[in-house]
Amino acid sequence: MGLFDTLIKKMEYRNQDEGAWEPAYEFCPRCEANLTLQKGYSNSLPFWNCKGCGEMLINPKVDAKEDIAWICDGCGNMLNMQDGFAENCGNWKCTECGFINRIDESEMYLSEDEYQTSLQNPYKGLSDAEVLALSDYEEVGFINGRSDIMMVKSLENGQFYVKKYLKEYDLSVYQYLKENRIAYMPRLIAIYEGSNNLVVIEEYVEGKTLSEVLKDGYLAQDKAIEIAISICKILKELHGGEKAIIHRDIKPSNIIISNEETVYLLDINVAKWYKPEETEDTKLYGTLYYAAPEQFGYGFSASSEKSDIYAVGMILNVMITGKMPKEEKAAGPVWDIIEKCISLEPKMRYTAEELIVALERI
């Protein structure tokens, strides 16, 4: 990012006994706040955000052409001070953190307030054509009170969809699933990657989440097994491609029972490609109790297809007993299946196909 204002030091001098004049205080040229009294301030800093008005001020000692400060969006260091930096370089790799910054007039801001506002713009970085396409979807209301997930209505066909703003995602997974739909997962209508997030438009599935269903009490074993088999059939397709996709966040709130009693699996926000050579996930994701131990860095392997099976086992026990296995175990042969699903050793767990067969037997 770049900001135009430079620090024009306003000094108040005091007379010394020997007749010398020395600088005593430094002031913000915008709001006249005394910078010297602001916590953390030092005139050795390359730049400072005035705590009085929020203005970003550049130290005059910094050699910044045209009085523009370029700040790394990765670590916050000033790029102007880095050897070899030029304002016409197009992109610059920060020598402090390695983040590649875009050096462009469209990335310049007149104040810190303006910059912070830009960080909240979900459409920042999108093309005019992409913004125009998104304008076809009228926002109806937030889902579950979350400002990053909302119900929208297409002005073109009148149908309802879900719009999401994602900060964490694997773009290649979304691109693949948009072109290769998995049955009984919401269809991806459009995806747009901007500077601040990924904007996703996906099919809206009307129904109740499994979390909502379980508020009315736990389920009969046959019904619970039927739901678990449906989840496994989705996972069989998700895991069975040329390169397996691991969901990594299977939990009751991500499972919907539609009005037609069809089971859908939602949210691939933290999904990843399975990489057998990995010994640990680069980022640790998952929901407590439902995520396998390896998803939190425990064990000697990264998450795999077997991580999703762990979650299915936990959900199956919750559907039947209303509790986690450590609180109450499901009774009878189904417990033997759940126990294998939630084994601490991934290789001891079922595959999706094996779990379907085991559940159908009972």
Number of C-alpha atoms within 10 A of each C-alpha: 21 24 22 16 19 22 22 15 17 15 12 12 12 13 10 9 7 6 8 9 12 12 11 11 15 20 19 24 17 16 13 13 16 16 21 15 12 12 8 9 15 14 14 8 12 19 21 20 16 22 16 14 15 14 23 23 25 25 20 15 11 17 14 18 10 10 18 20 29 26 20 25 16 14 12 13 18 20 25 20 14 12 8 9 16 16 19 10 11 11 14 19 15 21 14 14 13 12 14 14 19 17 20 15 12 10 15 18 19 14 18 18 13 13 16 11 9 16 13 11 13 19 22 15 17 17 13 10 9 16 14 11 12 19 12 14 21 15 16 13 14 15 14 8 9 10 11 14 17 19 18 22 18 15 12 8 8 11 12 20 25 23 26 22 19 17 12 11 15 15 14 11 17 20 13 11 16 17 11 12 14 16 14 17 21 21 19 20 14 17 19 19 19 16 13 18 21 22 21 20 23 20 16 16 19 12 18 17 20 20 15 15 17 16 9 8 12 16 17 11 18 13 12 18 21 16 23 20 23 18 21 22 18 19 25 20 16 21 23 14 10 6 11 18 23 24 25 29 25 26 23 21 16 15 22 24 19 14 11 8 11 12 24 22 24 19 15 21 18 18 18 21 17 18 16 10 8 13 14 18 18 10 9 14 18 19 14 12 14 23 24 30 22 23 24 18 18 12 15 12 18 23 30 26 24 24 26 26 30 27 24 28 25 23 26 29 25 21 26 24 20 19 17 18 20 6 8 13 19 22 12 8 10 19 16 12 18 26 18 18 26 26 18 16 16 24 10 12 23 23 19 25 15 12 23 20 12 14 17 11 6 10
